[in-house]
Amino acid sequence: ARGAKLLSLMLTTELQGHNLYSTSSVTLDSQSLKAMPTVQSVKAYGVRSGLNAAVRHTTKCLVRHSRWVMDQGDLDSTTGRSSASMSDECCALEARACLDSLGSTVCVIAWLFCVEERIELVDPSVAFIIKDAFLAELERCLEHFPEMNERNKGKFVKKLKMYFLLSLVEDFCAPIVASLGNMIGVEDELALVGLVK
């Protein structure tokens, strides 16, 4: 969790002088990138590739640590918490912190993608990239997951989708979250928790 937090913090600190709610007036030239080594690394790797990697790692974290991240009270599986020991609570706190930091990183790299492509955050192309990477990684991760009956698997996948969207914690990322909710079929649930109108 500390590594994910550090990456998120480095990105947001380097970009603190920029309006993250808009991408229209932002230019990241080579001179300004000299003061932003983390942003420069993402750009050198390729912003689209970096966004895909961030989404994949966030998804892996969510699925791998779902027993600590999600409330699974209505699922009949052996992956739920049977007793909340102190070590389980510590694991839950660490897993949630890691997921939130990875989600924050996804938001910032999505913003960088929009800047590079000269599009606004409401443009659906960034949401499509995130959706495709998320659903592909989710499918891969679920292949290695303990067997569940179909009813429980459907509930579990819906919860994973919601928790993924809830991990995109940065306020400026709200337009992307709303688009993603529609694309992955959880727009009603997002409305219930107040993330979309």
N, C-alpha and C positions, 0 to 999 in steps of 0.2 A: 504494500500500500504506500510505503514511503517513496519508492521509486516513481510510481504513478503520480503521486502528489507533487513530487519535485518537477517532473516533466510538465505537468499542468501549470504549476507556479512559474516555471521559467518562461513558458510561452505567454502566459497572461502578463507577467512583469515586463517582458520585452515589448509587448504590444499596448502597454497601458496608456501611451500617449495618443492612441488611435481610437476613433469612434467605432466600436464593434457592432453598432446597430445599423451601420451603413457601410457600403463598400464603394460607393460611387466616386468619392474624392480621394481614395487611398492609392498611393503609389509606393511600392517598396523597391526603390532603386538600390544599386550596389553600394552607394555611400551609406544609406540608412541601414542596410543589412549588416554592415560592419559592427554595429552596436547590438545586433540581434543574432547571436550565434546559433541559438536553438531554431529560430525561424529560418535562418540561412541553411541549417542542416535539413530541415523539412523540404525547403525549396530545392536543394541539391538532390535529395532523394527522389523528388517528384511529388508535388502536392496531392495529386490524385492517388498515387501509390501510398503516400503517407496516410491519407484519409481512409483508404481501404484497409491498411494495416491497423490503424487505430480502431476502426469498427470491428475488425476481426478479433482483436485482443479484448475489446470491451465485451463482445459476445461470448468469447471463451471464458472470461472471468465470471460473467453472469451465469452461464450454464454450469460451470465447474463448481461454483460456490453458491448455487441456488438454494441449497438447504439452509444457508445462513442469511442470504440476502432476502429471500421471499418468504412470505407467510404461506405455508402449504397446508393449512388446517383442513381444507376441503378436498385434499387429494389423498387417495388411498394408496400410499406407496411407502416403501421402506426408507425413502430419502428424507422424510420429515424429521424434525427434532422431537425426540421422545421426552427428554428432560433438559431443562435449560441450566446446565452447569455453568460455573464461572468461566471455564475455558471455552465453552460454546458461545457464551456472550462475547468474549474477547474476539473469537474468530468471526462472529457476526459483525462486530464493529469494524474490524480490519477489512473484511470483505466488502462491506458497504462503502467504507472510505475509499477503497481501491476502485470500486465500480464508479463512484461519483467522480473521482479524479480522472479516470479513463474517459468517462462521459464528457467531462469538461474539455479534455484534450480533443475529443472528436469535434466538439463545438468550435474550438479555436481553429483546428485544421480545416473544418468546413468553411469557416470565414476566410481563411487564406485561399482556399480553392475558389471562392466567389471573387476575391480580389484578383487572383490570377486570371480567371476567365472573364473578368469585367461584367459580372452579373450581380444582382442583388440577392439577399438571403431568401427572398420569397420565390426565386426562380426554382421550378421543380427539378431541374437537372441535378442540383446538389443532393436533393432528397432521394432522387432515383439512385444515385451512386451509393448512398448510405443504405438504402433499402436493399439493393442487390447484394452488397457485401454482407449485411446483417442476415438476410434470409439464407444465403449460401453457407455462411459459417454456422448458423443455427441448425441447418439440415445436417452438416458434417458432425457437429457436436452431439446431436441427438442420436446419431448412429451408435455412439459409444455409451449411451445412457441406459440405466437399468430399465428393464421391460415394464411397461405400464399398459393398462387396458386403454382402448381408443378414447373412451370418454375422459379419462384422467389425462391422457396425453394432449387432447384438445384444450383442456383447461390449463394445463401446464404451459403449453405453447402460447396461449393468450396472455398468461401472466408474464412469461418471458418477454413478450413483445411490449407489454406495458412497463415492466421494470427497465427495459432497455430505453424506452422513451423518457422515463422518469430520471434516468441517469444523465440525460442531456440537460444538465442543471443550469447552464448559463442563460440568463434572461434574453440575451440578444438572439439566442437560437430558437426562440418560440415559433417563428414562421416555419422553420424546418421541422420542428416537432409536429406542428399541425399538419403539414403536408405528409409527413411520414405516417402519422396516425391514420389518415385517409388511405394511404397506399397499402398499409399492412392490416387494415380492417379493424382498428381499435379506436376509431374516432368517437364512438359513443362513450367508451370508457374514459377517454381523455376529457370529454365534456363533463362527465360525472365528477372528476377530480379537479375540474376548473382550469385545465390547461388550454382548452379551446372553448369558443362560444358557440 
